[in-house]
Each structure stands twice: as structure tokens, then as C-alpha cells.
Amino acid sequence: MTHLKTQDLVTSPPITIVFIGGFGRSGSTLTDLILGSGSNTISVGELRYMWERGLRDNQLCGCGAAFHDCPFWSEVLALSGHAGLAGKELEHIINLQKRVDMAKYVPQLATKVKSSSFQTRYDEFSDHLVRLYQAIAQISGKDTIIDSSKHFSYGYLLAGLENFTLKVAHLIRDSRASAYSWSKKVERPEIHWKKELMPRYSLTHSALEWSLSNLLTEGIKFMSPVYKRYKYEELMDKPELFFQMAGDLGVKDIALEQNLLSPKESHTVAGNPMRFKKQIEVRGDYAWQQKMTPAHFRFITAATSAVLLRYGYPLTRPGIHKEQRQLSQT
């Protein structure tokens, strides 16, 4: 198979990338799968991590196959020119990404002012991304790619790619809920050769990253023709809002019935373990309202108060959500 060249984009059909941004544990994988159930979309999960978790580590694809055994990704990589990438060549791309797609490079990613050395790295890595996204669209036959990579630096990187339309879905969840969620033990089934847990964050790390991630994700609106912000709590309480989201982002015919999603086979590279489920209930996690200690609540509230208020969250401790009360009674 002849692989794509960047110039092939000039004559290709228009491609949209829907970037789901924000801090982790804000419903990004669920949102990815819901939007990915549309008739014109393909869900790829957190594509930012494909080079390491897919190509290097051979973790599980959302379809259940190991990455190198997935027919979809085999076709995509053959077309993009990345088939068989390994060893020094692969490590070069992984290291290249780390010298482009990082928070400290956002000032250069967000403007046209780039040092000559950064511009060289940026151009090289962007070429890999352009070929990859083009191949995904061509192999899937879809014109809209759902990418839940979340990290703001990757969002700025995508915004700079030529010949793509970037639409941003910024997900926000209460900082106290996010911090509590990151303190829990969660297994990673995609690491199929051993038992491994997702990373756990300290309160300080969660507070700083939550504020930074949300403020800098919001900044991408100046580089994207479509930027929409959604609260986790509102989406979970009213799943019908996902239809409004789909309309906002140009996604057609999502397969959500009331609060149940039966996702089509997905080829998500990374994300929450729910991506392996055959049926998903849209239901919020409000355990933090009962289980977070008063001291932890006060610390996170104080550390994130300015950003909480910016996004309309109260600083006082909320009552127990009805979903959590029902769970407590069972």
C-alpha cells in the first residue's frame, strides 16, 4: 500500500477533529464513545498516546485486540507510512513528541513566534500527525475524528495543523470530585500482560493540574472555530444534553437511548476502562460528596477557588446527590 504524503490533504475531503479537552476524570472517555457512535464519526480515544502505548507497548485497542493485532490500526499505519515502526525510529518520534507536545511549549504552539529549532521539530512531528489523521479518516470512511487526548498542549498542537477543522469540547468537573477520583485505585485492563493501576495524584498535584488544564484548554478557543464548554454534572444529570453537544460539534445520529449507550466497535488507543464495555449507563459518580474528608475538601476548595468560581461552582460543600443517596441505600 502506498502511504500518504502531507500534500495529499490538498485534494482530500474536509476532515474535522473533535478534540475533547480538560482535566482527567471528567467524563472524557464516555463523551468520546457517545460522540464516536455517530454516523459520521470514528472514535480513536487518546491518540496522543498511540506512539508509546500502542506502537511501543502493544496495549489493548478498544476493540479488545492487542494494538499490533488490530486490523483497523494495521491498515491505518500502512497507509500513513508508520507500519513496522520500531526501535530507534519509533523512539525518535516518541522523543520528538516530548520536545513539541509539552506544557512549556504552549507559548510557541499558540503563536506564530517559534524558535528555528522548535519550528523544525514542530514541522516534523506535525507531518506524522497529518498523515496519521488523514489515514484514520480514509480507512474509517468518516469525516469526523473524535480524539479525547485531553491534554491542552496537544490541543494547541492540533489547532495548528493545516487542512483540518478543529472543534473543541471542553469538559469540566468539580475540582473536589476530580481530586477524589484521582486518589482511587483503578486497574488498567489495556495492560494485558500484567496487573497495573492507573496513576494516583496527590491533592496538591490534582489542584494545580485541574486549574492549569482548564484555563489553558479554554485558551484554545482563540485558535479554533468551534469551542464549547460542558459541565460533567449537567451531562450526567441530563444525558439528553449529549444530543445538544452532538449538534454543536457536527456529529450526526448518536446512538444514545435515554441514559444507555451501546457503543459501536471502537478503536480507542487509551482511556477509561469503560471503553471495553458493550453497554454503558450514563450515570454520574458522586461518591466524593460522602467520602471526601472535610480537611481534603477545604484544601482543594481553597487551592482552586478562583477557577471554581470562574466556572460557576459553589465553594460550599454540596448536599448528597440523589444518585449517591440511592447507592448508599442499596
N, C-alpha and C positions, 0 to 999 in steps of 0.2 A: 504493500500500500504506500502510495506517495504521500509524504507528510506535508502538512500545511506550511505555508510561509506567511509572515505577517502581512504582506501585500495582498494576500488572498481575501482579506477582510474588505477591501475596497469594493468588490463585486458581490460579497455575501449578503444575505438578507439581514436586516437590522436585528441586533441581539441586545436584550435587556438583562442586566444583572440586578437582582433584588438583594441588596446587602442587609442582613439582619444584624444590627449593632447593639452595643450596650454591655453591661457587666454580666458575667456568668450567673447562671441560676435564675434567669429572668424569663424563662419560657421560650428560649430561642429554638430549641430542638422541636418542641411541639409546634411552634409557629412555622418553622421550616417544613415540617411534614404536612401541615394543613395547606400552606401555600403550594407545596410540591404536589398536592393531589389535584391541582388544577389541570384543565385540558391542554393548556399551552405552556406548562412548566415542567422543569426537571429539578429535583432536589438533590444537591450534592453535599449537604452537611457543611462542615467546617473545612472548606477546601484549602484554607491557609496551611493546614497540617498535612496535606497529601504527601509532600515530599518526604517527610520523616515517618509519619505513622503508616502511610500506605506503601510507597515505593521502598523505603528502607526497612521498616519493621514488619511489613506484611500483616497489619492488623485487620480485623474483620470489616468488610464492607457492610453497609446497612442491609444488603440482600442476604447476608449470612455467610457468604463465601469469603475466604481469605482474599485480600486485595489482589494478589497476583493471579488468583484463580477466577476472578470475576470477569465474565465475558464482556460486560459493558466497559469496564476500565481498560481491558486489554485492547479493545477497538479504539477507544479514545486515545490511549497512549501511542498506539501505532500511527494514528492519523496526525497527532500533534508532534510526532518525532521524538517521543520520550520512551518508547518501548525498549526494554532491556537496559534502561539506565541504572547503573550500579557503580559501586566502587568510588574511585576518585571523581568521576564525572558527576555522580549524584551528590557526593559530599561538597563538591564545588557549588552546586545550586543551593544546597541547604545553607552553606556558609554565606553565599551571596544574598540569600533572603535575609539572613540575620544582619546584614550590612545595608539593608534597604528598609525592611519592614519592621521597624522598631520605633518606640515612642520618641526617642531622641532625634529621629529623623523627620518627625512631623512638620517642623518649620520648613524643611525643604520639600516635602511631599505636598504641602498645602499651598506652595507658591511656585512661581517660575524661577525663583532665585535658587540655583543649585550650584554647588561647587563642581568643578570639572570631574573630579574623581567620583563624586556621588552620582553625577549625571551618567557617567559610564556604567556604573553598577546598576543604576535605575533602568537604563535603556536595555541592558542585557536581561535583567530579571523580568522586566515588562514584556519582552519578546516571548519568554517562556509562558507567561500568563496569557497573553493574547492567543497564542497557538492552542493552549490548553482549553480556554473557554470556547474558542471557535470550534474545536473538535467536539467538545461536550454538546454544543448546540447541534452540530451536524449529525453526530451519531444518534442523539436522542430524538431528533426531528422537532425539537421545541425551540421557541424563540425567546423564552424567559428562563433564566437560571437562578434558582434560589440558593443563596450562599449565606450560611449562618456563622461565618467565621468570627463575628462579633468584635474582634479587636480593632480599635479605632485606627491604628496605623495602617492596617490592611484596607480599611475603608477609604482612607485618603489615597492609598496606592491604586485601588480600583477606580477611584474618581478621576485619576489622571490618565487612564487607558483611553486611547483614541478609538473611535468607531464602535464604542459601546455606549448604551444609555444606562446610567447607574441610578437606581431608585433605592432610597434608604428607609428601612423600617426600624426605628429606634425604640427598643423595648426597655421600659424602666420598671423596676420593682422596689418596694420599700427597702431602704438600706438595712434595716434591722432584720428583715426576712432574708435578704441575701447573705448577710453575715452569719446568721444562724444556719442557713443551708450549707454554706461552705465549711462549717465546723463539723458536719456529719460525715460518717464513713459511708462511701458509695463505691461499690465494686465496678470495675471496668471489664465487661464481658468481651469487648473487642480484642483485649489482650488474651488470646485463646490458649496460649501455651503455659500460662502460669496465672496465679491469683494476684491481682494488683488493685489497689484502691486509687480513686481519684485524689488529687492533692487536697489538703485541708489548709485553710488560711487562718491566720491569727486575726483577732478583732482589728488590730491596727492596720494590717495589710488590707483586709476587706474594706475598711472605712476609706482608706486612701484610694484604693483602686476603684471603688464604687463611684466616688466623686470625680476622679480623673477620667474614668471611662465614659461616664455620662456627659460630662461637659465637653470633652473632645469629640465624642460621637456627634453631639449636637452641632459642632463646628463644621461637619461635613456638608451641612445644608447649603453652605456657600459655594460648594463645588458640584452639587447635584441638582438636577431639575425637579426632582421629587424627594421631599423629606417629610416623613410622617412619624409622629411620636405616639406610642401606645403604652398604657399602664397595664402591667401584669394583672393587677387586682381587678380591673374593669373587664379585661378579656376573660378572665376565669369566671367572674360572676355573670357575665352576659356573653356567652360564646357566639351569639349572633353578630357580635361586633367584628368577628373574623370575616364576615361577608363584606362589611364596610371596608375593612383593611384590604381585602382582595380587590375590591373596586378601585380603591385608592392607588393600588400598585399595578393595575392592569392584568390581574390574574383572573382567569375565567373558570367558572364551574368547579369550585372546590367541593370535595366530597365529604362535607361535614353535615351530619344529620342530628339536629338538636345539639347534644353535647358529646356525640360519639363520632370518632374518626376511624374509618377503615382504610388506612393509607395504602396506595398502590406500592408495588415493589420499589424500594428506593435504593439508591447507590450512594448513601451518605458516607463520607470519609471519616467523620468524627462527630461526637455529640453525646447527648444524654443517652443512657442505655434504653430509654423508651423507644428509640428508633428501631429496635429489633422486634417490637410487639406487632401483632396482627390487628389488634383493635385497641384504641386509646380513648379513655374518657377524659374530657376536658374538665378538670377539677383542680381548684387551687389548693396549695399546701399552706396551711395557716398554723402549723404546729408551733411555730416560734412564739405566737401570741400567748401560749400557755407555758412553754418550756424555756424561753429565754429568761435568764435571771435578771432581776432589777438592775444589778450593777452593770451587766453587759448592755442592757437596753439604754441605760443612761450614757454609757461611754460612746456607743455607736451614734446615738442621737446627738450628743454634743459634737462629735467629730464630723458629722455630716449635716449639721443643722441648716447651714446656708443653702446647700444643694437640695435638701429635703423640701425646704420652703419654696425654692425656685420651681420645683416640680409639683407643688401642691400637696405635699404630705404633712400631716399634723406632727407636732413634736411630742404630743402627749401619747401615752400608751393606749392603744385602741382596746375596745372590748373584744371578747372572744367571738370570732366569726362563726356564723351558724353552721358552716361545714365542719369546723373543728369541734363544736359542741356535739354535733351528731356523731362524730367519730368517737368522742370521749364516752358517749352513752352506749356504744356497741361493745 
